[in-house]
Amino acid sequence: MKTNPAKIPLYVDGLSQEISETVLQNQFSRFAEVSDVEIITRKDDHGNPQKVFAYISISVAEADLKKCISVLNKTKWKGRTLQIQLAKESFLRNIKMQKGK
């Protein structure tokens, strides 16, 4: 019996500075319907990029979510090691508040 897909926010770390929303969408659409991709680049005091990560909203059944995370997490992709986990609600609220500034 198939379960209905749920909308799940994922936190994706270990991205290269050259990553685009389209490339991320294509990578995750192999497992689920991607509804939103937000790439965030943290910069140092001099404006140099230090860390690139993303929040990706996907609609996915639980079995496909587990497959997506097990296949992509801790794998080398575009010269970096991906780290994928469920996004924490507190992080998502902070991002929304920062956007409102």
KOLKOLPA-227555 format. One record per residue (C-alpha): x, y, z; residue in one letter. Coordinates in steps of 0.001 Angstrom, whole numbers, plus 500000, padded with zeros to 6 digits. Each point is the difference from the previous one (the first is absolute). Layout:
// KOLKOLPA-227555
<atom><x>X</x><y>Y</y><z>Z</z><marvo>A</marvo></atom>
...
// end
This chain:
// KOLKOLPA-227555
<atom><x>500000</x><y>500000</y><z>500000</z><marvo>M</marvo></atom>
<atom><x>501422</x><y>503375</y><z>498971</z><marvo>K</marvo></atom>
<atom><x>499811</x><y>502911</y><z>502392</z><marvo>T</marvo></atom>
<atom><x>499165</x><y>503505</y><z>498912</z><marvo>N</marvo></atom>
<atom><x>502997</x><y>502257</y><z>499626</z><marvo>P</marvo></atom>
<atom><x>500629</x><y>502570</y><z>502697</z><marvo>A</marvo></atom>
<atom><x>501711</x><y>503350</y><z>499516</z><marvo>K</marvo></atom>
<atom><x>503371</x><y>499675</y><z>501727</z><marvo>I</marvo></atom>
<atom><x>502649</x><y>502709</y><z>500475</z><marvo>P</marvo></atom>
<atom><x>503581</x><y>498754</y><z>499634</z><marvo>L</marvo></atom>
<atom><x>503209</x><y>501690</y><z>501084</z><marvo>Y</marvo></atom>
<atom><x>502840</x><y>499386</y><z>497534</z><marvo>V</marvo></atom>
<atom><x>503544</x><y>500954</y><z>500998</z><marvo>D</marvo></atom>
<atom><x>503339</x><y>499607</y><z>498273</z><marvo>G</marvo></atom>
<atom><x>499087</x><y>501811</y><z>496795</z><marvo>L</marvo></atom>
<atom><x>502451</x><y>501704</y><z>497684</z><marvo>S</marvo></atom>
<atom><x>499819</x><y>503753</y><z>499399</z><marvo>Q</marvo></atom>
<atom><x>499074</x><y>499384</y><z>496347</z><marvo>E</marvo></atom>
<atom><x>496840</x><y>497983</y><z>500777</z><marvo>I</marvo></atom>
<atom><x>496713</x><y>501196</y><z>498502</z><marvo>S</marvo></atom>
<atom><x>496377</x><y>499456</y><z>500945</z><marvo>E</marvo></atom>
<atom><x>499411</x><y>498169</y><z>496714</z><marvo>T</marvo></atom>
<atom><x>502849</x><y>497545</y><z>500586</z><marvo>V</marvo></atom>
<atom><x>498771</x><y>499253</y><z>503530</z><marvo>L</marvo></atom>
<atom><x>496442</x><y>499606</y><z>498776</z><marvo>Q</marvo></atom>
<atom><x>501141</x><y>497516</y><z>497359</z><marvo>N</marvo></atom>
<atom><x>502021</x><y>498003</y><z>502536</z><marvo>Q</marvo></atom>
<atom><x>497107</x><y>499623</y><z>502455</z><marvo>F</marvo></atom>
<atom><x>497228</x><y>499591</y><z>497422</z><marvo>S</marvo></atom>
<atom><x>501302</x><y>496474</y><z>499405</z><marvo>R</marvo></atom>
<atom><x>498376</x><y>499101</y><z>503330</z><marvo>F</marvo></atom>
<atom><x>497189</x><y>502482</y><z>500538</z><marvo>A</marvo></atom>
<atom><x>498104</x><y>502986</y><z>498690</z><marvo>E</marvo></atom>
<atom><x>502022</x><y>503098</y><z>500878</z><marvo>V</marvo></atom>
<atom><x>497861</x><y>503022</y><z>500822</z><marvo>S</marvo></atom>
<atom><x>502581</x><y>502462</y><z>501298</z><marvo>D</marvo></atom>
<atom><x>503778</x><y>500435</y><z>500091</z><marvo>V</marvo></atom>
<atom><x>501697</x><y>502711</y><z>502022</z><marvo>E</marvo></atom>
<atom><x>503793</x><y>500280</y><z>499876</z><marvo>I</marvo></atom>
<atom><x>501673</x><y>501927</y><z>502804</z><marvo>I</marvo></atom>
<atom><x>503590</x><y>501189</y><z>499958</z><marvo>T</marvo></atom>
<atom><x>501546</x><y>501079</y><z>503280</z><marvo>R</marvo></atom>
<atom><x>502820</x><y>502483</y><z>499579</z><marvo>K</marvo></atom>
<atom><x>502860</x><y>501063</y><z>502230</z><marvo>D</marvo></atom>
<atom><x>500613</x><y>503578</y><z>501169</z><marvo>D</marvo></atom>
<atom><x>501716</x><y>500779</y><z>496680</z><marvo>H</marvo></atom>
<atom><x>497119</x><y>498758</y><z>497856</z><marvo>G</marvo></atom>
<atom><x>501717</x><y>496757</y><z>498979</z><marvo>N</marvo></atom>
<atom><x>497734</x><y>496938</y><z>499810</z><marvo>P</marvo></atom>
<atom><x>500676</x><y>497576</y><z>502847</z><marvo>Q</marvo></atom>
<atom><x>497142</x><y>497542</y><z>499975</z><marvo>K</marvo></atom>
<atom><x>497327</x><y>499138</y><z>497446</z><marvo>V</marvo></atom>
<atom><x>496914</x><y>498030</y><z>500973</z><marvo>F</marvo></atom>
<atom><x>496405</x><y>499691</y><z>498868</z><marvo>A</marvo></atom>
<atom><x>496498</x><y>499302</y><z>501153</z><marvo>Y</marvo></atom>
<atom><x>498034</x><y>497856</y><z>497591</z><marvo>I</marvo></atom>
<atom><x>496275</x><y>499277</y><z>500319</z><marvo>S</marvo></atom>
<atom><x>498977</x><y>496701</y><z>498498</z><marvo>I</marvo></atom>
<atom><x>496760</x><y>498062</y><z>499818</z><marvo>S</marvo></atom>
<atom><x>500894</x><y>496409</y><z>500659</z><marvo>V</marvo></atom>
<atom><x>498754</x><y>496755</y><z>501519</z><marvo>A</marvo></atom>
<atom><x>501921</x><y>498803</y><z>503060</z><marvo>E</marvo></atom>
<atom><x>501659</x><y>497090</y><z>498180</z><marvo>A</marvo></atom>
<atom><x>501241</x><y>502282</y><z>497219</z><marvo>D</marvo></atom>
<atom><x>501225</x><y>502531</y><z>502572</z><marvo>L</marvo></atom>
<atom><x>502106</x><y>497318</y><z>501677</z><marvo>K</marvo></atom>
<atom><x>501348</x><y>498925</y><z>496616</z><marvo>K</marvo></atom>
<atom><x>500850</x><y>503587</y><z>499041</z><marvo>C</marvo></atom>
<atom><x>501894</x><y>500643</y><z>503214</z><marvo>I</marvo></atom>
<atom><x>501789</x><y>496629</y><z>499969</z><marvo>S</marvo></atom>
<atom><x>501093</x><y>500405</y><z>496365</z><marvo>V</marvo></atom>
<atom><x>501116</x><y>503657</y><z>500159</z><marvo>L</marvo></atom>
<atom><x>501150</x><y>500568</y><z>503593</z><marvo>N</marvo></atom>
<atom><x>503787</x><y>499957</y><z>500513</z><marvo>K</marvo></atom>
<atom><x>500679</x><y>499529</y><z>496296</z><marvo>T</marvo></atom>
<atom><x>502485</x><y>501964</y><z>497936</z><marvo>K</marvo></atom>
<atom><x>498233</x><y>502354</y><z>497610</z><marvo>W</marvo></atom>
<atom><x>501656</x><y>502760</y><z>497993</z><marvo>K</marvo></atom>
<atom><x>503170</x><y>499656</y><z>502059</z><marvo>G</marvo></atom>
<atom><x>498281</x><y>500321</y><z>503385</z><marvo>R</marvo></atom>
<atom><x>498438</x><y>497595</y><z>502502</z><marvo>T</marvo></atom>
<atom><x>496255</x><y>500440</y><z>500358</z><marvo>L</marvo></atom>
<atom><x>498359</x><y>499945</y><z>503394</z><marvo>Q</marvo></atom>
<atom><x>496238</x><y>499607</y><z>499887</z><marvo>I</marvo></atom>
<atom><x>497547</x><y>499981</y><z>502869</z><marvo>Q</marvo></atom>
<atom><x>496485</x><y>501062</y><z>500826</z><marvo>L</marvo></atom>
<atom><x>499897</x><y>503755</y><z>500511</z><marvo>A</marvo></atom>
<atom><x>499249</x><y>501103</y><z>503530</z><marvo>K</marvo></atom>
<atom><x>496983</x><y>502260</y><z>500362</z><marvo>E</marvo></atom>
<atom><x>501991</x><y>502537</y><z>502048</z><marvo>S</marvo></atom>
<atom><x>502483</x><y>500431</y><z>497113</z><marvo>F</marvo></atom>
<atom><x>497180</x><y>500530</y><z>497529</z><marvo>L</marvo></atom>
<atom><x>498435</x><y>502699</y><z>502225</z><marvo>R</marvo></atom>
<atom><x>503370</x><y>501761</y><z>500327</z><marvo>N</marvo></atom>
<atom><x>500462</x><y>500034</y><z>496214</z><marvo>I</marvo></atom>
<atom><x>496541</x><y>501508</y><z>499508</z><marvo>K</marvo></atom>
<atom><x>500724</x><y>502678</y><z>502601</z><marvo>M</marvo></atom>
<atom><x>503350</x><y>500863</y><z>498371</z><marvo>Q</marvo></atom>
<atom><x>498302</x><y>500360</y><z>496612</z><marvo>K</marvo></atom>
<atom><x>497550</x><y>502504</y><z>501504</z><marvo>G</marvo></atom>
<atom><x>502812</x><y>502365</y><z>501039</z><marvo>K</marvo></atom>
// end
